[in-house]
Amino acid sequence: MIGKKFLLFLLMLFLLGGCLKKTAEDDKDKLSSNINECLVTYISGKASVIDESDKIISELTVGQNLNEKDILKTENESTVELQIGENSMIRVKDNSKIKILSLFNDQKTSNTKLDLEFGKVFAKPEKLNSGSIFEIQTKTITAGVRGTEFLVYLSENDKVIIAVNKGSVFVKKNIKLEEINNLSMINSGLADKIKNSVSTEIVLAQNEKVEIDNKIIEDYEKEIDNKITDIINNLEKNSESKEKLNEITAELDKVTIAQLNKESNKILTKEKITEKEWKDKLDNKEFDKMIIKQKDTKEKEENITDKVIKKDDIAMKDETNKEQKESKTDPAKIEKTTADEKRETINIIEKLPNSLGVAFSEKSTSVTTNGKYIFIANDDDNTIYCVNPADGSIVWKYMNEKLTKIQSSAVGYKGTVIIASYSNIFVLNSQGKLILEKSITNGPSFWADPILFGNLALIPTARTIYSYNGAVIDQLDESVFPSANSQLYISANDPDNIYIVDSLSKSVKVFDFTKKELFWTGDGLNDIAFSHAVRSGQFLVAADVSSSVYRFNFLNKETKPEILNINTGVISDIVSIGSLIYFVGKDGWLYRVNVNIFKSGEKLVKLDDRPDQDKYLIKKLIRKGSELYYSSDNGSLFVYDAKTGKYEFVKPQKEQNAPLISSPVIINDNIYAYDLNSNLYIKKQIFK
């Protein structure tokens, strides 16, 4: 049963609400075709799909479709070809690692973005429509095209080479300025001019290249950030004199911006490519090997492999035989076992030296991260804490008499921190100082958290959604997003759409944020819902607080769901890994459901000794590759490998700690978790 406080709040929301406006848009076959196909058409040697920690998820096979966020890695003497959409080809050479950032396609425009961490990629994209994008980026350089043939190569000595075989390519620097958002709060016009100055691009024509050391870009970033810091200090020092500020700004516009433009233009310089260089170093003959596969659109997916494998089939067999022979004779390819590898290791969680000295709660303390610091939103003392994960010490803390009824997590966004209460939205800078405040009504409740969506932060409330772009906080226009009557839970995993659960109305919605229109609404939930929806293939999946999981075939515009009874409610958020979803039931057990089959829920392992539905509003599973992490109230960090099905409860080596609260956080591949006594723990592996 729902607790008394819980029921009272629901009743208040219900009485305050008006009639729910249901919107069903005209028939559009949009979402079913908004993801380009990325098909593996050729493999020579060995390649894998890996997770963020380089663990192999699956071996790559011809005919396999890759998805957004997939990471591909090729081994020594291996090559992979990918066909994106109908007419774009990518040839990934050996010892390369590339991530698919975007495969968006709405039949008018397409958006393909790839990230090359290391290695060499040959690209032959189709001619693009106006507004379309085809980009390959490294950590310091982005190359974009409009129908051409080009090479992106990250060499062993950390140099990036962009070379054009046909057509033209624009090349721009990827400059990440940590202080630019702080400057935007003081003088947005000046900040925009600086961003434009440092981000100038050049265009390479046929047989032209740019070659640059990554360190040059990184040093340039630091230099610009230092200049921005000096500018901020100068502006703040003279903030009380409008005349002096105008004088400083005019000088910056005249001298500093011109200087930045001049320095920026020196970073990227074009060079001619000789025939010898193409042949000996850049190997432009690779482009001739890339052949588009013309597929019958009526073919069934399971027959694709037979169609695409014909290319170089004999050559692939010869190469495989060659590798098998070499592996038997080459000592370098024989696996070696070191002394350390023979020693058994165990996982522990180790307490860091500094405690906050604050009593936390399982029901009113949230733990999040921006990837650098840990943020704690604690409703018990109405305080936001910023913590250094290196030692658990406080970097800053923020208190405000208006910061009451905290029921939403703190979220990092572009160097700022956003926190919303029932009556206000606060934006803090990187030092924990208030830089923006907006009064609202019916603010977020039941720990409905903001999300990052494109260049925006979106804040769901019990009536509507607010957006923050780094400068202003705006409410979504009620003419395109009608006011709701209860708390909204939002999520997103494609470039245009957000998925919305309207808790008391028992409905799920898809809102096209680009076109600012409600695309689809599904209803038919048997009970209220207090967790966000997740997309799994063509389905949206949601759950209610009493007993059921719901599968909506929203791509077919079906408004009524298929219902799976699991005999427990779901309040903690759902995590999707491929066709499987995982969640913590309000009975404290970890569950798994195959969305494609959708016949039963598997009860895997009990996570909490003292289940309580109110604390599951805050406690969440955290995913890192194929692994799931959870803060258990038995004082352990729960680790589950979805790939193998193995799990363990990781505890401190010597001492017994208090229950872990909220959710673990991931920073630089390290896992951190807090206990009720505000002690911070880090997961470590030690020799037994």
C-alpha positions as CSV (number, residue, x, y, z in Angstrom):
1,M,0.0,0.0,0.0
2,I,1.1,3.6,-0.6
3,G,2.2,5.4,2.5
4,K,0.0,8.1,4.1
5,K,2.2,11.0,3.0
6,F,2.4,9.5,-0.5
7,L,-1.4,9.2,-0.8
8,L,-2.0,12.7,0.6
9,F,0.3,14.2,-2.0
10,L,-1.4,12.3,-4.8
11,L,-4.8,13.4,-3.6
12,M,-3.7,17.1,-3.6
13,L,-2.3,16.8,-7.1
14,F,-5.5,15.2,-8.3
15,L,-7.8,17.8,-6.8
16,L,-5.7,20.6,-8.2
17,G,-5.7,19.1,-11.7
18,G,-8.1,19.8,-14.5
19,C,-9.2,17.6,-17.3
20,L,-6.4,15.8,-19.1
21,K,-6.1,16.9,-22.7
22,K,-5.3,14.0,-24.9
23,T,-3.7,14.7,-28.2
24,A,-3.4,12.3,-31.1
25,E,-1.4,13.6,-34.1
26,D,-2.2,12.9,-37.7
27,D,-0.8,9.7,-39.2
28,K,2.9,10.0,-39.9
29,D,5.4,7.3,-40.7
30,K,8.2,9.2,-39.2
31,L,9.7,7.4,-36.3
32,S,9.8,4.1,-38.1
33,S,12.4,5.4,-40.5
34,N,14.3,7.9,-38.3
35,I,17.3,5.6,-37.8
36,N,19.7,4.8,-40.7
37,E,20.7,1.3,-41.1
38,C,24.4,0.6,-40.4
39,L,25.1,-2.8,-42.0
40,V,28.4,-4.8,-41.7
41,T,29.0,-5.8,-45.3
42,Y,32.6,-7.1,-45.1
43,I,35.0,-8.4,-42.5
44,S,38.6,-9.5,-42.9
45,G,40.3,-10.7,-39.7
46,K,38.7,-10.1,-36.4
47,A,36.5,-7.2,-35.0
48,S,34.2,-6.8,-32.0
49,V,31.5,-4.6,-30.6
50,I,32.8,-3.5,-27.2
51,D,31.5,-1.4,-24.2
52,E,32.9,1.8,-22.8
53,S,35.4,-0.2,-20.7
54,D,36.7,-2.1,-23.7
55,K,35.0,-5.4,-22.7
56,I,33.8,-7.4,-25.7
57,I,30.0,-7.5,-26.0
58,S,30.0,-9.6,-29.2
59,E,32.1,-10.6,-32.1
60,L,31.3,-8.7,-35.3
61,T,29.6,-10.7,-38.1
62,V,28.7,-10.0,-41.7
63,G,25.1,-9.0,-42.0
64,Q,25.0,-7.5,-38.5
65,N,23.3,-4.2,-38.0
66,L,25.0,-1.7,-35.7
67,N,23.2,0.9,-33.7
68,E,23.8,4.4,-32.2
69,K,26.2,4.3,-29.3
70,D,27.8,1.0,-30.5
71,I,31.6,0.9,-30.3
72,L,33.5,-1.1,-33.0
73,K,37.1,-2.2,-32.5
74,T,39.3,-4.0,-35.1
75,E,42.2,-6.2,-34.3
76,N,45.6,-6.4,-36.0
77,E,45.5,-7.0,-39.8
78,S,41.7,-6.7,-39.8
79,T,39.4,-4.6,-41.9
80,V,35.6,-3.9,-41.6
81,E,33.3,-2.3,-44.1
82,L,30.0,-0.6,-43.0
83,Q,27.2,0.6,-45.3
84,I,25.2,3.4,-43.8
85,G,21.8,4.0,-45.3
86,E,21.6,3.3,-49.1
87,N,24.8,4.8,-50.4
88,S,27.4,5.7,-47.8
89,M,30.4,3.5,-47.0
90,I,32.9,3.4,-44.2
91,R,36.1,1.2,-44.3
92,V,37.6,0.8,-40.9
93,K,41.2,-0.4,-41.0
94,D,43.1,-2.5,-38.4
95,N,43.8,-1.4,-34.9
96,S,41.0,1.1,-34.9
97,K,38.2,2.0,-32.5
98,I,35.2,3.9,-33.6
99,K,31.9,4.8,-31.9
100,I,28.6,5.5,-33.7
101,L,27.3,8.8,-32.2
102,S,24.3,9.4,-34.6
103,L,22.5,7.5,-37.4
104,F,19.5,9.8,-37.6
105,N,17.5,9.9,-40.9
106,D,14.0,11.4,-41.5
107,Q,14.0,10.9,-45.3
108,K,14.6,14.6,-45.9
109,T,17.8,15.1,-43.9
110,S,20.3,12.7,-42.3
111,N,22.7,13.1,-39.4
112,T,25.6,10.6,-39.3
113,K,28.3,11.2,-36.7
114,L,31.2,8.9,-35.9
115,D,33.9,9.2,-33.3
116,L,37.4,7.8,-34.0
117,E,39.3,7.2,-30.9
118,F,42.3,5.7,-32.7
119,G,43.1,4.1,-36.0
120,K,42.3,4.8,-39.7
121,V,38.9,5.2,-41.4
122,F,38.2,5.7,-45.1
123,A,34.8,7.3,-45.8
124,K,32.8,7.4,-49.0
125,P,29.5,9.1,-48.1
126,E,26.6,9.7,-50.5
127,K,25.8,13.2,-51.7
128,L,23.8,14.8,-48.9
129,N,20.6,16.8,-49.0
130,S,20.6,20.4,-47.7
131,G,20.8,20.4,-44.0
132,S,22.3,16.9,-43.7
133,I,25.4,16.0,-41.8
134,F,28.1,13.4,-42.2
135,E,31.0,13.9,-39.8
136,I,33.9,11.9,-38.3
137,Q,35.4,13.4,-35.2
138,T,38.5,12.7,-33.1
139,K,39.0,14.3,-29.7
140,T,40.5,17.4,-31.3
141,I,39.3,17.6,-35.0
142,T,36.0,17.1,-36.8
143,A,35.8,16.5,-40.6
144,G,32.5,17.0,-42.3
145,V,31.4,16.4,-45.9
146,R,28.8,17.0,-48.6
147,G,29.4,14.0,-50.9
148,T,33.1,13.1,-51.2
149,E,35.9,10.6,-50.4
150,F,38.1,11.3,-47.5
151,L,40.4,9.7,-44.9
152,V,40.7,10.3,-41.1
153,Y,43.8,8.9,-39.6
154,L,44.9,9.1,-35.9
155,S,48.5,8.0,-36.1
156,E,50.7,6.3,-33.5
157,N,52.4,9.5,-32.6
158,D,49.0,11.2,-31.7
159,K,48.7,13.2,-34.9
160,V,45.5,13.6,-36.8
161,I,45.5,13.5,-40.6
162,I,42.4,14.4,-42.7
163,A,43.0,13.8,-46.4
164,V,40.6,14.3,-49.3
165,N,40.6,11.9,-52.3
166,K,37.5,13.5,-54.1
167,G,35.2,16.4,-53.5
168,S,35.7,18.7,-50.5
169,V,35.7,18.4,-46.7
170,F,35.4,21.0,-44.0
171,V,37.6,20.6,-41.0
172,K,37.1,22.3,-37.6
173,K,38.8,22.2,-34.2
174,N,36.9,20.6,-31.3
175,I,37.6,23.2,-28.7
176,K,36.3,22.5,-25.2
177,L,36.4,25.7,-23.1
178,E,35.7,25.1,-19.4
179,E,35.2,28.7,-18.5
180,I,33.1,29.9,-21.5
181,N,29.8,29.3,-19.7
182,N,30.9,31.4,-16.8
183,L,31.7,34.2,-19.2
184,S,28.3,33.7,-20.9
185,M,26.6,34.6,-17.6
186,I,28.5,37.9,-17.5
187,N,28.6,38.9,-21.2
188,S,27.0,36.4,-23.6
189,G,27.8,38.5,-26.6
190,L,31.5,38.4,-25.9
191,A,31.4,34.7,-25.1
192,D,29.8,34.0,-28.5
193,K,32.4,36.0,-30.3
194,I,35.2,34.1,-28.6
195,K,33.5,30.7,-29.4
196,N,33.2,31.8,-33.1
197,S,36.8,32.9,-33.2
198,V,38.4,29.7,-31.8
199,S,36.1,27.5,-33.9
200,T,37.0,28.7,-37.4
201,E,37.1,26.0,-40.0
202,I,38.9,25.4,-43.3
203,V,37.8,23.6,-46.4
204,L,40.0,20.9,-48.0
205,A,39.8,20.3,-51.7
206,Q,40.8,17.2,-53.7
207,N,44.4,16.0,-52.9
208,E,44.7,18.3,-49.9
209,K,45.2,17.4,-46.3
210,V,45.6,18.8,-42.8
211,E,48.0,17.2,-40.3
212,I,48.2,18.3,-36.7
213,D,49.4,17.1,-33.4
214,N,46.7,16.6,-30.8
215,K,48.9,18.3,-28.2
216,I,48.9,21.5,-30.2
217,I,45.1,21.6,-29.9
218,E,45.1,20.7,-26.2
219,D,47.7,23.4,-25.5
220,Y,45.6,25.9,-27.5
221,E,42.5,25.0,-25.4
222,K,44.4,25.7,-22.1
223,E,45.7,29.0,-23.5
224,I,42.2,30.2,-24.5
225,D,40.7,29.1,-21.2
226,N,43.4,31.1,-19.3
227,K,42.6,34.2,-21.4
228,I,38.9,33.7,-20.6
229,T,39.6,33.5,-16.9
230,D,41.6,36.7,-17.1
231,I,38.7,38.4,-18.9
232,I,36.2,37.2,-16.3
233,N,38.4,38.5,-13.5
234,N,38.8,41.8,-15.2
235,L,35.0,42.2,-15.8
236,E,34.1,41.2,-12.2
237,K,36.7,43.5,-10.8
238,N,35.1,46.5,-12.6
239,S,31.5,45.3,-12.4
240,E,30.4,48.3,-10.4
241,S,31.4,50.8,-13.0
242,K,29.3,50.6,-16.2
243,E,31.6,53.1,-17.9
244,K,34.7,51.0,-17.2
245,L,32.9,47.8,-18.3
246,N,31.9,49.4,-21.6
247,E,35.5,50.5,-22.1
248,I,36.9,47.0,-21.3
249,T,34.4,45.4,-23.6
250,A,35.2,47.7,-26.5
251,E,38.9,47.0,-26.1
252,L,38.2,43.2,-26.0
253,D,36.1,43.5,-29.1
254,K,38.7,45.5,-30.9
255,V,42.0,43.8,-29.9
256,T,41.4,40.4,-28.2
257,I,38.9,39.0,-30.7
258,A,41.1,40.1,-33.6
259,Q,44.1,38.4,-31.9
260,L,42.1,35.2,-31.3
261,N,41.0,35.1,-35.0
262,K,44.6,35.5,-36.1
263,E,45.8,32.7,-33.7
264,S,43.0,30.4,-34.6
265,N,43.7,30.6,-38.3
266,K,47.3,29.5,-37.7
267,I,46.3,26.2,-36.1
268,L,44.9,24.4,-39.2
269,T,46.9,24.7,-42.4
270,K,46.3,23.0,-45.7
271,E,49.0,21.0,-47.5
272,K,49.1,19.3,-50.9
273,I,49.2,15.5,-51.1
274,T,51.6,14.0,-53.6
275,E,50.9,10.8,-55.5
276,K,53.8,9.2,-53.7
277,E,52.3,10.1,-50.3
278,W,48.9,8.7,-51.4
279,K,50.5,5.5,-52.4
280,D,53.0,5.0,-49.6
281,K,51.3,6.5,-46.6
282,L,47.6,7.3,-47.1
283,D,46.8,4.4,-49.5
284,N,43.9,5.9,-51.5
285,K,43.4,2.6,-53.4
286,E,41.3,1.6,-50.4
287,F,38.5,3.8,-51.8
288,D,38.3,1.6,-54.9
289,K,37.5,-1.5,-52.7
290,M,34.4,0.1,-51.2
291,I,31.4,-1.1,-53.2
292,I,27.8,-0.3,-52.3
293,K,25.5,-3.2,-51.8
294,Q,22.2,-2.7,-53.6
295,K,19.6,-4.4,-51.5
296,D,16.0,-5.4,-52.4
297,T,13.9,-3.4,-50.0
298,K,11.5,-6.4,-49.7
299,E,14.2,-8.7,-48.5
300,K,13.7,-10.2,-45.0
301,E,16.4,-9.2,-42.5
302,E,17.5,-12.8,-42.0
303,N,18.4,-13.2,-45.7
304,I,20.7,-10.2,-45.8
305,T,23.8,-12.1,-44.7
306,D,23.7,-14.3,-47.8
307,K,23.5,-11.3,-50.1
308,V,26.4,-9.2,-48.6
309,I,28.9,-12.0,-47.9
310,K,29.7,-12.6,-51.6
311,K,32.2,-9.8,-51.7
312,D,35.8,-11.2,-51.4
313,D,34.4,-14.4,-49.9
314,I,37.4,-16.4,-51.1
315,A,39.8,-13.8,-50.0
316,M,38.3,-13.9,-46.5
317,K,38.7,-17.6,-46.3
318,D,42.3,-17.4,-47.5
319,E,43.0,-14.7,-44.9
320,T,41.4,-16.8,-42.1
321,N,43.5,-19.8,-43.1
322,K,46.6,-17.6,-43.1
323,E,45.9,-16.3,-39.6
324,Q,45.3,-19.8,-38.3
325,K,48.7,-20.9,-39.6
326,E,50.4,-17.9,-38.2
327,S,48.8,-18.3,-34.8
328,K,50.4,-21.7,-34.5
329,T,53.9,-20.5,-35.3
330,D,54.2,-16.9,-34.1
331,P,55.2,-16.8,-30.4
332,A,53.9,-13.2,-30.1
333,K,50.4,-14.6,-30.7
334,I,50.6,-17.3,-28.0
335,E,48.8,-16.2,-24.8
336,K,51.1,-15.6,-21.9
337,T,50.2,-15.9,-18.2
338,T,52.0,-13.6,-15.8
339,A,52.5,-14.2,-12.1
340,D,49.9,-11.5,-11.3
341,E,47.3,-13.1,-13.6
342,K,47.7,-16.4,-11.6
343,R,46.8,-14.6,-8.4
344,E,43.2,-14.4,-7.5
345,T,41.6,-11.0,-7.1
346,I,38.6,-9.8,-5.2
347,N,36.4,-6.7,-5.4
348,I,36.0,-4.4,-2.3
349,I,34.6,-1.0,-1.6
350,E,37.1,1.2,0.3
351,K,36.0,4.2,2.4
352,L,37.6,7.5,1.5
353,P,39.1,9.6,4.2
354,N,36.6,12.4,4.4
355,S,33.1,12.1,5.7
356,L,30.6,15.0,5.3
357,G,29.5,14.5,8.9
358,V,25.8,14.7,7.8
359,A,23.0,12.2,8.4
360,F,21.6,11.1,5.1
361,S,18.3,9.4,4.3
362,E,17.3,6.6,2.0
363,K,14.2,8.5,1.1
364,S,15.4,12.1,0.8
365,T,19.0,12.1,-0.3
366,S,20.0,12.0,-4.0
367,V,23.6,11.4,-5.3
368,T,24.5,12.3,-8.9
369,T,27.6,13.4,-10.9
370,N,28.7,15.6,-13.8
371,G,31.6,13.2,-14.6
372,K,34.0,15.3,-12.5
373,Y,32.4,16.0,-9.1
374,I,29.7,14.3,-7.0
375,F,26.5,16.3,-6.3
376,I,24.3,15.5,-3.3
377,A,20.8,17.0,-3.0
378,N,19.7,16.5,0.7
379,D,16.2,17.4,1.6
380,D,16.8,16.8,5.3
381,D,19.0,19.9,5.6
382,N,17.9,21.7,2.4
383,T,21.5,21.7,1.1
384,I,23.3,20.9,-2.1
385,Y,26.8,19.5,-1.7
386,C,29.6,19.4,-4.3
387,V,32.2,16.7,-3.4
388,N,35.6,15.9,-4.6
389,P,35.7,12.2,-5.4
390,A,39.4,12.0,-4.9
391,D,39.1,12.1,-1.1
392,G,35.4,12.8,-0.3
393,S,36.0,16.4,0.8
394,I,33.5,19.2,0.2
395,V,34.3,21.5,-2.7
396,W,31.3,23.8,-1.9
397,K,27.8,23.6,-0.4
398,Y,24.7,25.7,-1.2
399,M,21.8,26.6,1.1
400,N,18.9,29.0,0.3
401,E,15.8,29.7,2.4
402,K,13.8,29.1,-0.8
403,L,15.4,25.7,-1.3
404,T,12.8,23.7,0.4
405,K,11.0,20.5,-0.6
406,I,13.9,19.1,-2.6
407,Q,12.5,16.2,-4.5
408,S,14.7,16.3,-7.6
409,S,18.3,15.5,-8.1
410,A,21.1,18.1,-8.9
411,V,22.2,17.9,-12.5
412,G,25.5,19.2,-14.0
413,Y,25.1,21.1,-17.3
414,K,27.8,23.0,-19.2
415,G,29.8,24.0,-16.1
416,T,26.7,24.8,-14.0
417,V,24.5,22.8,-11.6
418,I,20.7,22.8,-11.8
419,I,18.5,22.1,-8.9
420,A,14.7,22.4,-8.8
421,S,12.4,22.6,-5.7
422,Y,8.7,22.8,-5.5
423,S,8.7,26.6,-6.0
424,N,12.0,27.5,-7.7
425,I,14.6,26.4,-10.2
426,F,18.2,27.4,-9.2
427,V,21.3,27.5,-11.5
428,L,24.7,27.5,-9.7
429,N,28.1,28.2,-11.3
430,S,31.1,25.9,-10.8
431,Q,31.9,27.6,-7.5
432,G,28.4,26.9,-6.1
433,K,27.3,30.6,-6.5
434,L,23.7,31.3,-7.6
435,I,23.7,32.8,-11.1
436,L,20.0,32.3,-12.1
437,E,16.8,31.7,-10.3
438,K,13.2,31.2,-11.6
439,S,10.1,31.0,-9.5
440,I,7.7,28.2,-10.6
441,T,4.6,26.6,-9.3
442,N,4.0,22.8,-8.9
443,G,7.7,22.1,-9.2
444,P,9.2,18.6,-9.5
445,S,8.1,16.0,-6.9
446,F,8.6,12.3,-6.3
447,W,12.2,12.7,-7.5
448,A,11.5,13.2,-11.1
449,D,15.0,14.3,-12.4
450,P,16.1,16.7,-15.1
451,I,17.8,15.3,-18.2
452,L,20.3,16.6,-20.7
453,F,18.9,16.7,-24.2
454,G,21.0,18.0,-27.1
455,N,22.2,21.5,-26.0
456,L,19.5,21.8,-23.4
457,A,18.7,20.8,-19.8
458,L,15.1,19.8,-19.5
459,I,13.4,20.0,-16.0
460,P,10.1,18.1,-15.6
461,T,7.5,19.4,-13.1
462,A,4.1,18.4,-11.9
463,R,2.6,20.6,-14.7
464,T,5.0,21.1,-17.6
465,I,8.6,21.0,-18.7
466,Y,11.1,23.8,-18.5
467,S,14.3,24.1,-20.6
468,Y,17.6,25.8,-19.8
469,N,20.0,26.7,-22.6
470,G,22.8,28.1,-20.5
471,A,21.3,31.6,-20.4
472,V,17.6,31.5,-19.8
473,I,15.0,29.2,-18.3
474,D,11.8,28.8,-20.4
475,Q,8.6,26.9,-20.1
476,L,7.4,24.8,-23.0
477,D,4.7,26.7,-24.9
478,E,1.3,25.5,-23.7
479,S,0.0,25.7,-27.3
480,V,2.3,22.8,-28.3
481,F,2.7,21.1,-25.0
482,P,-0.6,21.3,-23.0
483,S,-0.3,21.6,-19.2
484,A,-0.4,18.2,-17.4
485,N,-2.2,17.4,-14.2
486,S,0.5,15.4,-12.4
487,Q,4.2,14.8,-12.2
488,L,6.0,14.1,-15.5
489,Y,8.9,11.7,-15.9
490,I,11.0,12.3,-19.0
491,S,13.7,10.4,-20.9
492,A,15.3,10.5,-24.3
493,N,17.6,8.4,-26.5
494,D,17.2,9.8,-30.0
495,P,18.1,13.3,-31.4
496,D,14.5,14.6,-31.7
497,N,12.1,13.0,-29.3
498,I,11.5,12.9,-25.5
499,Y,9.5,10.2,-23.9
500,I,7.1,11.3,-21.2
501,V,5.2,9.4,-18.5
502,D,2.3,11.4,-17.1
503,S,2.1,9.8,-13.6
504,L,-1.5,10.3,-12.5
505,S,-3.1,10.3,-15.9
506,K,-1.7,6.8,-16.5
507,S,-0.4,7.8,-20.0
508,V,2.8,7.7,-22.0
509,K,3.7,10.3,-24.7
510,V,6.3,11.0,-27.4
511,F,7.0,14.7,-28.0
512,D,9.0,15.8,-31.0
513,F,11.2,18.5,-29.6
514,T,12.5,19.7,-32.9
515,K,9.1,20.3,-34.4
516,K,7.6,21.2,-31.0
517,E,4.6,18.9,-31.4
518,L,3.1,15.9,-29.6
519,F,3.7,12.9,-31.9
520,W,1.9,10.1,-30.1
521,T,0.0,9.4,-26.9
522,G,-0.7,6.0,-25.4
523,D,-2.9,5.2,-22.4
524,G,-4.3,2.1,-20.8
525,L,-2.0,1.8,-17.7
526,N,-3.9,0.1,-14.9
527,D,-2.3,2.2,-12.1
528,I,-0.2,5.3,-11.6
529,A,3.4,5.4,-12.8
530,F,6.4,6.9,-11.0
531,S,9.3,6.0,-13.3
532,H,10.3,7.0,-16.8
533,A,9.7,5.1,-20.0
534,V,12.5,3.4,-22.0
535,R,12.7,2.7,-25.7
536,S,13.6,-0.8,-26.8
537,G,13.6,-1.2,-30.6
538,Q,10.1,-0.3,-31.9
539,F,8.6,-0.4,-28.4
540,L,8.2,2.0,-25.5
541,V,8.2,0.3,-22.1
542,A,6.7,1.7,-18.9
543,A,5.6,0.2,-15.6
544,D,3.1,1.1,-12.8
545,V,3.5,1.1,-9.0
546,S,1.4,-2.0,-8.3
547,S,1.9,-5.0,-10.6
548,S,2.5,-4.5,-14.4
549,V,4.9,-3.7,-17.1
550,Y,3.5,-2.2,-20.4
551,R,4.8,-2.6,-24.0
552,F,3.6,0.1,-26.5
553,N,4.2,-0.5,-30.2
554,F,4.3,3.3,-30.7
555,L,6.0,3.1,-34.1
556,N,2.8,1.5,-35.4
557,K,0.8,4.3,-33.6
558,E,-0.9,1.7,-31.3
559,T,-2.3,3.6,-28.3
560,K,-3.1,0.5,-26.2
561,P,-0.3,-1.5,-24.6
562,E,0.4,-5.2,-24.1
563,I,0.4,-5.9,-20.4
564,L,2.8,-8.2,-18.5
565,N,1.8,-8.9,-14.9
566,I,5.0,-9.3,-12.7
567,N,3.2,-9.3,-9.3
568,T,5.2,-6.3,-8.0
569,G,5.3,-2.6,-8.7
570,V,8.1,-0.7,-10.3
571,I,9.1,2.7,-9.0
572,S,12.9,2.7,-9.6
573,D,13.9,3.5,-13.2
574,I,14.1,0.9,-15.9
575,V,17.4,0.2,-17.6
576,S,17.5,-1.2,-21.2
577,I,20.4,-3.4,-22.6
578,G,19.5,-4.5,-26.1
579,S,16.1,-6.3,-26.0
580,L,16.3,-6.8,-22.3
581,I,15.1,-4.5,-19.6
582,Y,16.2,-4.6,-15.9
583,F,14.6,-2.9,-12.9
584,V,14.2,-3.2,-9.1
585,G,10.7,-4.1,-8.0
586,K,9.3,-2.5,-4.9
587,D,9.7,-5.9,-3.3
588,G,13.5,-5.3,-3.4
589,W,14.3,-7.9,-6.1
590,L,16.1,-7.4,-9.4
591,Y,13.9,-8.3,-12.4
592,R,14.6,-8.9,-16.1
593,V,12.2,-8.9,-19.0
594,N,12.8,-9.7,-22.7
595,V,10.9,-7.0,-24.5
596,N,10.7,-8.8,-27.8
597,I,9.2,-11.9,-26.3
598,F,7.3,-10.2,-23.4
599,K,5.9,-13.4,-21.9
600,S,7.3,-13.3,-18.3
601,G,9.4,-11.4,-15.8
602,E,12.5,-13.2,-14.4
603,K,13.1,-12.6,-10.7
604,L,16.9,-12.7,-10.5
605,V,18.3,-11.7,-7.0
606,K,17.1,-9.9,-3.9
607,L,19.0,-6.6,-3.6
608,D,17.6,-4.9,-0.5
609,D,16.9,-6.4,3.0
610,R,14.3,-3.7,3.8
611,P,12.3,-2.9,0.7
612,D,10.4,0.4,0.9
613,Q,8.6,1.9,-2.1
614,D,9.4,5.5,-1.1
615,K,13.2,5.0,-1.3
616,Y,12.9,3.5,-4.8
617,L,11.9,6.9,-6.0
618,I,15.6,7.8,-5.5
619,K,17.5,4.4,-5.8
620,K,18.4,3.5,-9.3
621,L,20.3,0.9,-11.2
622,I,23.4,2.5,-12.9
623,R,24.7,1.0,-16.2
624,K,28.3,0.8,-17.3
625,G,28.7,-1.2,-20.5
626,S,27.2,-4.6,-19.8
627,E,27.4,-4.1,-16.0
628,L,24.7,-2.9,-13.6
629,Y,25.5,-1.3,-10.3
630,Y,23.2,-0.7,-7.3
631,S,23.6,0.6,-3.7
632,S,22.1,-2.0,-1.4
633,D,20.7,-1.3,2.0
634,N,22.7,-4.3,3.3
635,G,25.8,-2.1,3.0
636,S,27.1,-3.6,-0.3
637,L,27.6,-2.4,-3.8
638,F,25.7,-4.8,-6.0
639,V,27.4,-5.6,-9.3
640,Y,25.7,-7.6,-12.1
641,D,27.2,-8.6,-15.5
642,A,24.3,-8.7,-17.9
643,K,26.5,-10.5,-20.4
644,T,27.3,-13.5,-18.2
645,G,24.5,-13.3,-15.6
646,K,27.1,-13.3,-12.8
647,Y,26.7,-11.0,-9.8
648,E,28.2,-10.2,-6.4
649,F,27.7,-8.0,-3.4
650,V,30.9,-6.0,-2.9
651,K,31.6,-5.1,0.7
652,P,34.4,-3.3,2.6
653,Q,37.4,-5.5,3.3
654,K,37.4,-5.1,7.1
655,E,34.7,-3.0,8.6
656,Q,30.9,-3.2,8.5
657,N,29.3,-0.1,6.9
658,A,25.8,1.4,7.1
659,P,23.3,0.9,4.3
660,L,24.2,2.4,1.0
661,I,21.8,5.1,-0.3
662,S,20.6,6.6,-3.6
663,S,22.5,5.5,-6.7
664,P,26.2,4.7,-7.4
665,V,27.9,7.2,-9.7
666,I,30.6,6.6,-12.3
667,I,33.6,9.0,-12.7
668,N,36.5,8.2,-15.0
669,D,35.5,4.5,-14.9
670,N,35.5,4.4,-11.0
671,I,32.4,3.5,-9.1
672,Y,31.5,5.5,-6.0
673,A,28.7,5.1,-3.5
674,Y,27.5,6.8,-0.3
675,D,26.2,5.3,3.0
676,L,23.7,6.7,5.5
677,N,26.5,8.2,7.5
678,S,27.7,10.3,4.6
679,N,30.8,8.1,4.0
680,L,32.0,7.9,0.4
681,Y,33.2,4.5,-0.9
682,I,35.1,3.6,-4.1
683,K,35.1,0.2,-5.7
684,K,38.5,-1.4,-6.0
685,Q,40.1,-4.7,-7.0
686,I,42.8,-6.2,-4.8
687,F,44.8,-9.4,-4.7
688,K,43.4,-12.0,-2.3
